[in-house]
Amino acid sequence: MSEQTEKTHFGFRTVDAGEKAGLVRGVFDAVAPKYDLMNDLMSGGIHRLWKRALIQALAPKPGEAFLDVAGGTGDIAFRIIDEIGRDAASAKPVTVCDINAEMLGVGRNRALDRGMIKELSWNCGDAQALPFPDMSFDAYTIAFGLRNVTEIPKALAEARRVLKPGGRFFCLEFSQVAVAPLDKIYDAYSFTVLPWLGGVIAGNREAYSYLAESIRKFPPQKALVGLMQEAGLREVRFRNLTGGVAAIHSGWRI
């Protein structure tokens, strides 16, 4: 009898677990050049406020070692550098890790446009098997990336592994809408306007259909709290943003 192949979801599709990373990579290969523009259009610029809230919660300080996972275009890393100062970042570069080489290429080009060479370290790697030693970082951030990994518990365990004792974990992600009238409006927007924008602006309607579906498959706020605790993170909490359209989850490695 042959072994049963492990299954997972890719949006609303059921696929072999081994296929998902390649399928997700294909989505982001396709949308990388327009990714940041699409973020502005999809959210009406609100994603900038969410990211500002993430940085405020992180409260980065010079001398700390930062890892931003799934941060290929550099958006979070640039904000950390703006907060700690370029001299501090040159002395201890902010580390960006993304599984998608196309997204990293966009980020490097953006960094060059800003004259940022010494301030950043770019690494191609999987959130589920990070290419860094144990206890390497004071803070780990992941913005709009955790829902795309094949096995969220593995990614959370890796986050804890690479954090130093006392290190902090922060996840900014789309979540479950907590305001009743907003959920129906948000569903209608997600499954009609987002794919339409993806087709018109990024030339890929299917990619943005997947992104909308992946949000619905992501664990709701309290379920993610439980997964973080199971991974060994402590003092876990979350903060809803825009009625739960997005949320910031945080925890500590003790």
Long-range contacts (C-beta under 8 A, 24 or more apart in sequence): 8-150, 8-151, 9-217, 10-210, 10-214, 11-209, 11-210, 11-212, 11-213, 11-214, 11-217, 12-213, 12-216, 12-217, 17-150, 17-151, 20-150, 21-99, 21-126, 21-150, 24-99, 24-148, 25-99, 25-100, 27-204, 27-207, 27-210, 27-211, 28-72, 28-100, 28-102, 28-103, 29-100, 29-102, 30-202, 30-203, 30-204, 30-207, 31-198, 31-202, 31-204, 31-207, 31-208, 32-72, 32-73, 32-100, 32-102, 32-103, 32-105, 32-106, 33-106, 33-202, 34-201, 34-202, 34-203, 35-73, 35-103, 35-106, 36-73, 36-75, 36-106, 37-201, 38-197, 38-198, 38-201, 38-202, 38-208, 41-197, 41-201, 42-194, 42-197, 42-208, 46-242, 47-246, 49-241, 50-172, 50-241, 50-242, 50-246, 50-248, 51-75, 51-76, 51-79, 51-143, 51-172, 52-79, 53-172, 53-239, 53-241, 53-248, 54-141, 54-143, 54-170, 54-172, 54-248, 55-79, 55-80, 55-83, 57-170, 57-239, 57-248, 57-250, 58-139, 58-141, 58-168, 58-170, 60-84, 60-139, 62-87, 62-88, 62-91, 63-88, 63-92, 64-92, 64-138, 64-139, 65-92, 65-95, 65-136, 65-137, 65-138, 65-139, 65-164, 66-94, 66-95, 66-137, 66-138, 66-139, 66-141, 67-95, 67-97, 67-130, 67-132, 67-136, 67-137, 67-139, 67-140, 67-141, 67-162, 68-94, 68-95, 68-96, 68-97, 68-141, 68-142, 68-143, 69-97, 69-98, 69-127, 69-130, 69-140, 69-141, 69-142, 69-145, 69-155, 69-159, 70-97, 70-98, 70-99, 70-127, 70-142, 70-143, 70-144, 70-145, 70-146, 70-148, 71-96, 71-97, 71-98, 71-107, 71-141, 71-142, 71-143, 71-145, 72-96, 72-98, 72-100, 72-102, 72-103, 72-104, 72-106, 72-107, 73-103, 73-106, 73-107, 73-110, 74-106, 74-107, 74-108, 74-110, 74-111, 74-120, 75-143, 76-141, 76-143, 77-107, 77-120, 78-110, 78-111, 78-114, 78-116, 80-141, 81-116, 81-119, 81-120, 86-116, 86-119, 89-116, 89-118, 89-119, 89-120, 90-118, 90-119, 93-118, 93-119, 93-120, 93-121, 94-119, 94-120, 94-121, 95-120, 95-121, 95-123, 95-132, 95-137, 96-120, 96-121, 96-122, 96-123, 97-123, 97-124, 97-125, 97-127, 97-130, 97-131, 97-132, 98-123, 98-124, 98-125, 98-145, 99-124, 99-125, 99-126, 99-127, 100-124, 127-155, 127-158, 127-159, 128-154, 128-155, 128-158, 129-154, 129-158, 130-158, 130-161, 130-162, 132-162, 133-162, 134-161, 134-162, 135-161, 135-162, 135-163, 135-164, 135-165, 135-167, 136-162, 136-164, 137-162, 137-163, 137-164, 137-167, 138-163, 138-164, 138-166, 138-167, 138-168, 139-163, 139-167, 139-168, 139-169, 139-170, 140-167, 140-168, 140-169, 140-170, 141-170, 141-171, 141-172, 142-170, 142-171, 142-172, 142-173, 143-171, 143-172, 143-173, 144-172, 144-173, 144-174, 145-173, 146-171, 146-173, 146-218, 147-173, 147-174, 147-214, 147-215, 147-217, 147-218, 148-214, 152-219, 152-224, 152-227, 153-227, 153-230, 153-231, 156-227, 156-228, 156-230, 156-231, 156-233, 157-231, 157-232, 159-231, 159-233, 160-231, 160-232, 160-233, 160-253, 163-253, 164-253, 165-253, 165-254, 166-252, 166-253, 166-254, 167-252, 167-253, 168-250, 168-251, 168-252, 168-253, 169-228, 169-233, 169-249, 169-250, 169-251, 169-252, 169-253, 170-248, 170-249, 170-250, 171-224, 171-248, 171-249, 171-250, 172-246, 172-247, 172-248, 173-218, 173-224, 173-246, 173-247, 173-249, 174-215, 174-218, 174-245, 174-246, 175-218, 175-220, 175-221, 175-224, 175-238, 175-240, 175-244, 175-245, 175-246, 175-247, 176-220, 176-221, 176-244, 177-243, 177-244, 177-245, 178-221, 178-240, 178-243, 178-244, 179-243, 179-244, 182-243, 182-244, 182-245, 186-245, 190-215, 190-216, 221-247, 221-249, 224-249, 225-249
